[in-house]
Amino acid sequence: DFERVWYSNVSPIFTNFIIMDIIITWIFFIYNKIMGDKEGLKDDEGTMLQKTMNEKITSYKYNLYVEFSYFNLIIFMGIFLSGGMPIMIPLAWASLFSRYITSRSVLQTLSSKI
C-alpha cells in the first residue's frame, strides 16, 4: 500500500532519473553529431580507404534488447508511479519520444551511408 509519505520520499528519485535521462540522451546525440569520428577511417598512411569506410559503417550494431528493456522500464515507471505523481506520464512520454527521435536519426544517418 503506497501512502502519500512514500510518494513524497521517492518522487525526487524517479522524476530526476527520467529528467536526467532525457537531458543525457540529447547531450550524447548532439556530441556524437558534432564530434564525428573521421580519424578512425584513416589507414596507417593517413588516407581514407573505401574498404575501411565500408567496414566502419556496416559494422554498426543496434542493440534492440537494450532499447526494449529501456522502453519497458520507462513504461513501468510511468504507469506504476503516475497514481501518486501525475507528472510521470508526460515525463515518460518525453523520455520515450526523445529516445525514438535520436535512435531514428542515428539509424537513418547510418543507413543512408550504406
C-alpha positions as CSV (number, residue, x, y, z in Angstrom):
1,D,0.0,0.0,0.0
2,F,1.6,3.2,-1.1
3,E,0.9,6.2,1.1
4,R,1.5,9.9,0.5
5,V,4.7,9.9,2.5
6,W,6.2,7.2,0.4
7,Y,5.5,9.1,-2.8
8,S,7.0,12.3,-1.3
9,N,10.1,10.3,-0.3
10,V,10.7,8.6,-3.7
11,S,9.3,11.1,-6.2
12,P,12.5,13.1,-6.5
13,I,14.5,10.0,-7.3
14,F,12.2,8.8,-10.1
15,T,11.5,12.2,-11.6
16,N,15.1,13.1,-11.6
17,F,16.0,9.8,-13.2
18,I,13.7,10.5,-16.1
19,I,14.6,14.1,-16.4
20,M,18.4,13.3,-16.4
21,D,17.8,10.5,-19.0
22,I,16.1,13.0,-21.3
23,I,18.9,15.5,-21.0
24,I,21.7,12.9,-21.3
25,T,20.1,11.4,-24.4
26,W,20.1,14.7,-26.2
27,I,23.6,15.7,-24.9
28,F,25.1,12.4,-26.3
29,F,23.2,12.8,-29.5
30,I,24.5,16.3,-30.1
31,Y,28.0,15.4,-29.0
32,N,28.1,12.5,-31.5
33,K,26.8,14.7,-34.3
34,I,29.4,17.4,-33.6
35,M,32.4,15.1,-32.9
36,G,32.1,12.7,-35.9
37,D,34.9,10.1,-35.9
38,K,36.7,10.6,-39.2
39,E,40.1,9.9,-37.8
40,G,39.1,6.2,-37.3
41,L,38.5,5.9,-41.0
42,K,42.2,6.7,-41.9
43,D,44.7,4.0,-42.5
44,D,48.4,4.0,-41.5
45,E,49.3,6.4,-44.3
46,G,46.7,8.9,-43.4
47,T,44.4,8.4,-46.3
48,M,40.8,7.2,-46.2
49,L,40.2,3.8,-47.7
50,Q,36.9,2.7,-49.1
51,K,37.3,-0.7,-47.5
52,T,37.9,0.9,-44.1
53,M,34.9,3.2,-44.5
54,N,32.6,0.4,-45.5
55,E,33.8,-1.7,-42.6
56,K,33.2,1.1,-40.1
57,I,29.8,1.9,-41.4
58,T,28.3,-1.5,-41.9
59,S,29.7,-2.9,-38.6
60,Y,27.2,-0.8,-36.7
61,K,25.1,-2.9,-34.4
62,Y,21.8,-1.7,-32.9
63,N,21.2,-3.3,-29.6
64,L,17.5,-3.8,-29.8
65,Y,17.3,-5.7,-26.4
66,V,18.8,-2.7,-24.6
67,E,16.2,-0.3,-26.2
68,F,13.4,-2.7,-25.4
69,S,14.4,-3.1,-21.8
70,Y,14.7,0.7,-21.5
71,F,11.2,1.1,-23.1
72,N,9.7,-1.4,-20.6
73,L,11.4,0.4,-17.6
74,I,10.1,3.8,-18.6
75,I,6.6,2.5,-19.3
76,F,6.5,0.6,-16.0
77,M,7.7,3.7,-14.0
78,G,5.3,6.0,-15.8
79,I,2.2,3.8,-15.3
80,F,3.1,2.4,-11.8
81,L,4.0,5.7,-10.2
82,S,1.6,8.0,-12.0
83,G,-1.1,7.4,-9.4
84,G,0.8,9.5,-6.8
85,M,2.9,11.5,-9.2
86,P,0.9,12.6,-12.3
87,I,4.0,14.3,-13.8
88,M,5.4,10.8,-14.6
89,I,3.1,10.4,-17.6
90,P,4.4,13.5,-19.5
91,L,8.0,12.8,-18.4
92,A,7.8,9.2,-19.6
93,W,6.3,10.3,-22.9
94,A,9.0,12.9,-23.3
95,S,11.7,10.4,-22.5
96,L,10.4,7.8,-24.9
97,F,9.9,10.4,-27.6
98,S,13.5,11.7,-27.2
99,R,14.9,8.2,-27.4
100,Y,12.8,7.5,-30.5
101,I,13.9,10.6,-32.3
102,T,17.6,10.1,-31.5
103,S,17.6,6.4,-32.4
104,R,15.7,7.0,-35.6
105,S,18.1,9.8,-36.6
106,V,21.1,7.5,-35.9
107,L,19.6,4.7,-38.0
108,Q,18.7,7.0,-40.9
109,T,22.1,8.6,-40.9
110,L,23.9,5.2,-40.9
111,S,21.6,3.5,-43.4
112,S,22.0,6.4,-45.9
113,K,25.7,5.8,-45.9
114,I,25.5,2.1,-46.8
